Amino acid sequence: MKKLKIRTKMMLWYTLLTGILLAVFLPVLYHTIAATLLDSEKNNIGATMSIAESSIEFDNGHLSIGDELKAPANTFIIIWDKSGQVIYANTQKNLFYTIQFTEGNPYRIYYNNEDWLVLDKTVQENNHVVKIRICSSIDKMEAVLNRTLFLMLVVIPLFLFITIIGGLFIAKRALRPISNITDLASEIGHGDLSKRITGIESMDEVGELANTFNEMLASLENSFEKEKRFSSDSSHELRTPVAIIMANAEAILAATPGADPTTAANTILAESHRMNTVISQLLMLTRGIEGKYQIQLEEVSLPVLTDAVLEQLQEEAASKVITLVNETADVTVQADQSLLTQMMLNLVGNAIKYGKPDGHVWVKAEREGDGCLITVSDDGIGIMPEELPLIFDRFYRADKSRDRSGSGLGLSIVKWIVDMHCGKIELESTPDQGSIFLIRM
């Protein structure tokens, strides 16, 4: 049973259920038809008895039978007087004269392979007593029942055969999308995640499965694309400082004329620091994605935290002639202080890095409902609209020619920190006018 296909199992179960229903329903139907026909025959023989009673006349002590007494086809009437003498009969069959007279309900007898229904009754009026017997053949009823039984015995196998063929067809048609999913999964196994299940318009369980499968494929394709881009970008980010370190180290070892060992050593040290930063931030992101980073929530004053961040970045901003503006209201938030500080450092540092000389960076925080809204905005170079959906990807830079002194992970870490606090981050940007980061926590 375990090795059978689902459509075969569906067909077998459907056929079994149909067989059980037929086995229960048809006998009930047969017996119901038989009982109905028998009741009809009993009613007919009762009506004939009533006609026979009304035809008996008693006139001045004399008993006579009226001319209106006529028996239906295959129905016989026998009337005896009190002495046992037959005064009326339309049959000569000996059986109907010899069977015991039994009053009450109609009863059945069998004679020469014939089935008869018999009704006996005694009628009294003054001193006159007569006995009436009505005998009616029910062979036609038996013939109807036999034909019905034969028809059932013929129809049942035919019906089961049609059920098997129809069940297979319906199951195959209903499960055709499952076959499509199987074929698609086989194609995906060869590395093609761009395939999708098409042609299924129904909103049943199979349609829901197909839609869920397509959503899963889209998510997988997006994840794989991000991982491919991440692998390429991380290789580039780490290969460049390694190449610089190797070149400077080789220059020192070769004692190239005009080479300054101090400058080379400083370059090596700077690139080593950058590599260390990239690796540390990658480790932080990896731990966060794997759920290994446990945040420590506490009451954090946003004005105090913002002052500390702006003070730390003041020298960098002054070197680019950029003014830092703290417009933070007296707002506190439940957050991990170290992560929140890292988020603000990354956002403000990013705004400074891509700001314009004589520009500004504004940091604002205010209460919004049960949470707070943090805004970091600048009047820098901005970001192109088509770059906005990718800005939080690891190692993504909207302008590949921009300053590469950073790790390329700053905004990815910002997004992760916001997610860790169950918050939401949005970015609005206009090229050559600036960017606004909105964080709701």
Disulfide bonds with the S-S distance in Angstrom:
none
